[in-house]
Amino acid sequence: MIKVLIQVEAGSRERNLYDEKTLEFKGKHQISRPFPYPYGFIIGTSAADGDCVDCYIITRDKLQAGSIVECEPVSLMEQDEDGEIDHKVLAALPGQTVEPGEGLLAELRDFIYTLIAPFPEVHIRIGRILPREAALKHIQEFRDRQV
């Protein structure tokens, strides 16, 4: 199980910002498109960019921004931003089943590319959806890592 702080509710265009170490709320900003799923970061991780590992929770359940939820990693979506690894963990709530496949990848790819379209200086590459083992390895690699 992992603990994820929800930054953006599914269907919301409002991204909440938190200090990822203290979990203190820092503010919010509007984004151009509503998120398809709850989105946040895995508490207790520190990725290569200094931020916590990002996570989409693939559910239709309403998860409130600012809440901390426990979930299970189900897969890892490859993503690079400006040549730097910025993979996203895809997770499910306990008792829910997620089938990560081409449909989910296409939905997330479309969302991300549309979201960054107004920023031509940002170069994003979305790769494959990797199995659960890759997600677990990615999380472990960045758990409590000091950057």
C-alpha positions as CSV (number, residue, x, y, z in Angstrom):
1,M,0.0,0.0,0.0
2,I,1.1,3.6,-0.7
3,K,-0.2,6.8,0.7
4,V,-1.1,9.5,-1.8
5,L,-2.0,13.1,-1.1
6,I,-4.6,14.2,-3.5
7,Q,-3.7,17.5,-5.3
8,V,-6.4,17.5,-7.9
9,E,-9.9,16.0,-7.8
10,A,-11.2,14.2,-10.9
11,G,-13.1,16.6,-13.0
12,S,-11.4,19.7,-11.5
13,R,-9.3,22.3,-13.2
14,E,-7.9,23.5,-9.9
15,R,-4.5,22.2,-8.9
16,N,-3.6,22.5,-5.3
17,L,0.0,23.0,-4.4
18,Y,1.6,21.5,-1.3
19,D,5.0,21.4,0.3
20,E,5.7,17.8,-0.5
21,K,7.8,17.3,2.7
22,T,5.6,19.0,5.3
23,L,2.3,18.5,3.4
24,E,1.5,22.1,4.1
25,F,-1.0,23.7,1.6
26,K,0.8,26.4,-0.4
27,G,-1.8,27.7,-2.8
28,K,-3.6,26.7,-6.1
29,H,-3.7,27.5,-9.7
30,Q,-6.0,26.9,-12.6
31,I,-5.2,24.5,-15.4
32,S,-6.6,24.4,-18.9
33,R,-8.4,21.0,-18.7
34,P,-10.1,19.0,-16.0
35,F,-8.2,16.0,-14.7
36,P,-9.7,12.6,-15.7
37,Y,-8.8,10.9,-12.4
38,P,-7.7,12.0,-8.9
39,Y,-4.0,13.0,-9.1
40,G,-1.4,13.6,-6.4
41,F,1.9,12.4,-5.1
42,I,3.2,9.5,-3.1
43,I,4.1,10.6,0.4
44,G,7.6,9.6,1.5
45,T,9.2,9.6,-1.9
46,S,11.6,11.9,-3.6
47,A,12.1,11.5,-7.3
48,A,15.0,12.7,-9.5
49,D,13.5,16.1,-9.9
50,G,13.2,16.6,-6.1
51,D,9.4,16.2,-6.1
52,C,7.6,13.3,-4.8
53,V,6.6,10.5,-7.2
54,D,3.4,11.4,-9.1
55,C,0.3,9.2,-9.0
56,Y,-3.0,8.9,-10.8
57,I,-5.6,7.0,-8.9
58,I,-7.7,5.2,-11.5
59,T,-11.2,5.4,-9.9
60,R,-14.6,7.0,-10.5
61,D,-14.9,7.5,-6.7
62,K,-14.9,11.1,-5.5
63,L,-11.6,11.8,-3.7
64,Q,-11.3,15.2,-2.1
65,A,-8.3,17.5,-2.7
66,G,-6.1,17.6,0.4
67,S,-7.1,14.1,1.5
68,I,-4.6,11.3,2.0
69,V,-5.7,7.9,0.6
70,E,-4.2,4.5,0.7
71,C,-4.1,2.6,-2.5
72,E,-2.3,-0.1,-4.4
73,P,0.1,0.5,-7.3
74,V,-1.1,-1.3,-10.4
75,S,1.2,0.0,-13.2
76,L,3.7,2.6,-14.2
77,M,3.2,5.0,-17.1
78,E,6.5,6.0,-18.7
79,Q,6.8,9.8,-19.1
80,D,9.8,12.1,-19.7
81,E,9.7,15.8,-19.4
82,D,12.4,17.8,-21.1
83,G,14.6,14.6,-21.2
84,E,14.1,13.9,-17.5
85,I,12.3,10.8,-16.2
86,D,8.9,11.8,-14.8
87,H,7.0,8.5,-14.7
88,K,3.5,8.3,-13.2
89,V,2.3,5.5,-10.9
90,L,-1.2,4.3,-11.7
91,A,-3.0,3.1,-8.6
92,A,-6.3,1.6,-7.5
93,L,-8.3,2.0,-4.3
94,P,-8.4,-1.2,-2.1
95,G,-11.0,-3.6,-3.4
96,Q,-11.2,-2.0,-6.9
97,T,-9.8,-3.5,-10.1
98,V,-8.0,-1.5,-12.7
99,E,-7.1,-2.9,-16.1
100,P,-4.3,-0.8,-17.4
101,G,-4.3,-1.0,-21.2
102,E,-4.2,0.9,-24.4
103,G,-7.5,2.7,-23.7
104,L,-6.3,4.1,-20.4
105,L,-2.9,5.0,-22.0
106,A,-4.7,6.8,-24.8
107,E,-6.9,8.7,-22.4
108,L,-4.0,9.8,-20.2
109,R,-1.8,10.7,-23.2
110,D,-4.5,12.8,-24.7
111,F,-5.1,14.6,-21.4
112,I,-1.4,15.3,-20.8
113,Y,-0.6,16.5,-24.3
114,T,-3.6,18.8,-24.3
115,L,-2.6,20.1,-20.9
116,I,0.9,21.1,-22.0
117,A,0.0,22.3,-25.5
118,P,0.0,26.0,-24.4
119,F,3.6,25.5,-23.3
120,P,5.7,24.8,-26.4
121,E,8.9,25.1,-24.5
122,V,8.0,21.9,-22.5
123,H,8.7,18.6,-24.2
124,I,6.8,15.6,-22.9
125,R,7.1,12.1,-24.1
126,I,4.6,9.5,-23.0
127,G,5.7,5.9,-23.4
128,R,4.2,2.6,-22.4
129,I,2.2,1.4,-19.4
130,L,4.5,-1.0,-17.6
131,P,3.4,-3.8,-15.2
132,R,2.9,-3.5,-11.4
133,E,6.4,-4.8,-10.7
134,A,7.8,-1.7,-12.6
135,A,5.7,0.6,-10.4
136,L,6.8,-1.1,-7.2
137,K,10.5,-0.9,-8.3
138,H,10.1,2.8,-9.2
139,I,8.5,3.6,-5.9
140,Q,11.1,1.7,-3.9
141,E,13.9,3.5,-5.9
142,F,12.6,6.9,-4.7
143,R,11.3,6.0,-1.3
144,D,12.8,8.4,1.4
145,R,15.6,9.3,-1.0
146,Q,17.5,12.4,-0.3
147,V,18.0,14.6,-3.4
